[in-house]
Amino acid sequence: MSNRSIGLEPALQSYLLSVSLREHPLLARLRAETAQHPSANMQIAPEQGQFMAMLLKLIDARRCIEVGVFTGYSSLAMALAMPDDGRIIACDISEEYTAVARRYWDEAGVADRIDLRLAPALETLDALLADGEAGCHDFAFLDADKEGYPDYFERSLALLRPGGLIAVDNTLWDGAVADPADQAPDTVAIRAFNRERLDDPRIDLALVPIGDGLTLARKR
């Protein structure tokens, strides 16, 4: 719901970016183009993209999954952080949105690292499991329909190796999760997802207030 970190006033957000953001020129251009899009609020914050790129480097990720591509900022940030043999399976259903992503992947020279699957994400994830890829992936980023988060999470957890990491976007939902009066379906779904993760013995857990809230779940 936001393309800057929740709770940061504009002046502090500007300062944060001025002293920490090392944004690839193509990422900056893609962010500027996406800012003109009617659904620009679906774009992740640049500091979140940089944070995720660091996570991939820290765990030496080579096989990644993305559920929800939009115009490709997060997948481009991840692909640029990966070695030449890195691969991302990117799941989306929009040819229109991902056409923008493809342009930037091509220009950045990382299109060969990103396998775009235009189909419902559960179909793609279930196909990967059927192909014997359980326990073979290092990282998953979930940023799609919120009511689908539990199913995406379960499939991603099965696909990850022990020590692999799942990052789930929008888990603070612009603060709505803390407002008991907000009973919108997406808000209710995110609250339930967050509660379930707290007591999930299969993972190590952190919810980081970057972007719109980023839940990190490390597979034990």
C-alpha positions in Angstrom: 0.0 0.0 0.0 3.0 2.3 0.2 6.2 2.8 -1.8 8.1 4.2 1.2 8.8 2.8 4.6 5.9 2.9 7.0 6.0 5.5 9.8 8.7 7.6 8.2 8.0 11.3 7.7 9.0 12.6 4.3 12.0 14.5 5.6 13.4 11.4 7.4 12.6 9.2 4.4 14.6 11.6 2.2 17.4 11.6 4.7 17.4 7.8 4.8 17.6 7.5 1.0 20.3 10.2 0.8 22.7 8.4 3.1 22.0 4.8 2.2 20.4 4.2 -1.1 22.7 2.7 -3.8 20.2 2.3 -6.6 21.1 1.0 -10.0 20.3 3.6 -12.7 17.8 1.1 -14.3 16.1 0.5 -11.0 15.8 4.3 -10.5 14.3 4.7 -14.0 11.9 1.8 -13.5 10.8 3.3 -10.2 10.2 6.7 -11.9 8.2 5.1 -14.7 6.1 3.0 -12.3 5.4 6.2 -10.2 3.2 7.3 -13.1 1.2 4.1 -13.1 -2.4 4.1 -11.6 -1.4 1.3 -9.3 2.0 2.8 -8.3 1.3 2.1 -4.7 2.0 -1.6 -5.5 5.7 -0.7 -6.1 8.0 -1.7 -3.2 10.1 1.0 -1.5 13.7 1.4 -3.0 15.2 0.8 0.5 13.3 -2.5 0.7 14.6 -3.6 -2.7 18.1 -2.8 -1.5 17.5 -4.7 1.8 16.2 -7.7 -0.1 19.3 -7.7 -2.4 21.5 -7.8 0.7 19.5 -10.7 2.1 20.1 -12.6 -1.1 23.8 -12.0 -0.9 24.0 -12.9 2.8 22.4 -16.4 2.1 24.2 -16.8 -1.2 20.9 -17.3 -3.0 20.9 -18.8 -6.4 17.4 -20.2 -6.8 14.6 -17.8 -6.0 10.8 -17.5 -6.3 8.7 -14.4 -6.7 5.0 -14.4 -6.3 3.7 -11.1 -7.7 5.9 -9.2 -10.2 4.0 -6.0 -11.1 6.4 -3.9 -13.2 9.5 -5.9 -12.0 11.3 -3.7 -9.5 11.8 -6.4 -6.9 12.8 -9.1 -9.4 15.2 -6.7 -11.1 16.8 -5.8 -7.7 17.1 -9.5 -6.9 18.5 -10.5 -10.3 21.1 -7.8 -10.1 22.2 -9.1 -6.7 22.6 -12.7 -7.9 25.5 -14.4 -9.6 25.4 -15.2 -13.3 24.0 -18.7 -12.6 21.2 -17.4 -10.4 17.6 -18.0 -11.4 14.3 -16.5 -10.4 10.9 -18.1 -11.1 8.6 -15.1 -11.3 4.9 -15.7 -11.0 2.3 -13.2 -12.2 -1.0 -13.2 -14.2 -0.7 -9.8 -15.9 0.9 -9.5 -19.4 0.4 -5.8 -19.2 2.4 -5.2 -16.0 5.1 -7.7 -16.8 5.7 -6.2 -20.2 7.2 -3.3 -18.4 9.3 -5.7 -16.3 10.6 -7.5 -19.4 11.9 -4.3 -21.0 14.0 -3.5 -17.9 15.2 -7.1 -17.4 16.4 -7.1 -21.1 18.1 -3.7 -20.8 19.8 -4.8 -17.5 21.1 -8.0 -19.2 19.4 -10.2 -16.6 16.5 -11.6 -18.6 18.2 -15.0 -18.7 18.1 -15.2 -14.9 14.3 -14.6 -14.7 11.8 -17.3 -15.7 8.4 -15.5 -16.0 5.4 -17.8 -15.5 2.2 -16.1 -16.5 -0.3 -18.3 -14.7 -2.0 -18.4 -11.3 0.9 -18.7 -8.8 -0.5 -21.8 -7.1 -0.4 -23.6 -10.4 3.2 -22.7 -10.9 4.2 -23.6 -7.3 2.4 -26.9 -7.4 4.0 -27.7 -10.7 7.5 -27.1 -9.2 6.6 -29.4 -6.3 5.3 -32.0 -8.7 8.6 -31.8 -10.6 10.6 -32.7 -7.5 11.8 -29.3 -6.5 10.9 -29.4 -2.8 13.9 -28.3 -0.7 15.7 -26.9 -3.7 15.2 -23.1 -3.5 17.0 -20.5 -1.4 14.6 -17.5 -1.2 11.0 -16.6 -1.9 9.3 -13.2 -2.1 5.5 -13.0 -1.7 3.8 -9.9 -2.8 0.4 -10.8 -4.3 -3.2 -11.1 -3.3 -3.3 -11.1 0.5 -5.9 -13.7 1.0 -3.7 -16.1 -0.9 -0.7 -15.6 1.4 -1.3 -18.8 3.5 -1.2 -21.0 0.4 1.7 -19.2 -1.2 3.6 -19.5 2.1 3.0 -23.2 2.5 4.1 -24.0 -1.0 7.2 -21.7 -0.7 8.2 -23.3 2.6 8.0 -26.7 1.0 10.2 -25.5 -1.9 12.8 -23.9 0.3 15.9 -25.7 1.6 16.6 -25.6 5.4 18.0 -22.2 6.1 16.2 -20.7 3.1 14.3 -17.5 3.6 10.7 -16.3 2.8 10.0 -12.5 2.7 6.4 -11.5 2.8 5.4 -8.0 1.8 2.7 -5.7 3.2 2.4 -7.4 6.6 1.8 -4.1 8.4 -0.7 -2.9 5.7 -0.2 0.8 6.2 -1.1 0.3 9.9 -4.5 -1.1 9.3 -3.7 -4.4 11.0 -3.5 -2.5 14.3 -7.0 -1.0 13.8 -9.7 -3.4 15.2 -12.4 -1.4 13.3 -10.8 -2.3 10.0 -12.4 -5.5 8.9 -11.6 -5.3 5.2 -10.9 -8.8 3.8 -7.3 -8.0 3.0 -6.7 -6.6 6.5 -8.3 -9.6 8.1 -6.3 -12.0 6.0 -3.0 -10.3 6.9 -3.8 -10.2 10.6 -4.6 -14.0 10.5 -1.4 -14.7 8.5 0.7 -12.7 11.1 -0.9 -14.5 14.0 -0.2 -17.9 12.4 3.5 -17.1 11.8 4.0 -16.1 15.5 3.5 -19.7 16.7 4.8 -21.5 13.6 7.5 -23.9 14.9 8.9 -24.5 11.4 10.5 -21.1 11.1 12.6 -18.4 12.7 10.6 -15.1 12.5 11.1 -11.4 12.2 8.7 -8.7 11.1 10.7 -5.7 9.9 9.1 -2.2 9.6 10.6 -1.5 6.2 8.4 -0.6 3.2 4.9 -1.6 4.3 6.1 -4.3 6.7 8.3 -7.2 5.6 8.0 -10.6 7.4 11.1 -12.7 7.2 10.7 -16.4 7.8 13.8 -18.6 7.9 13.1 -22.3 7.4 14.4 -24.4 10.2 
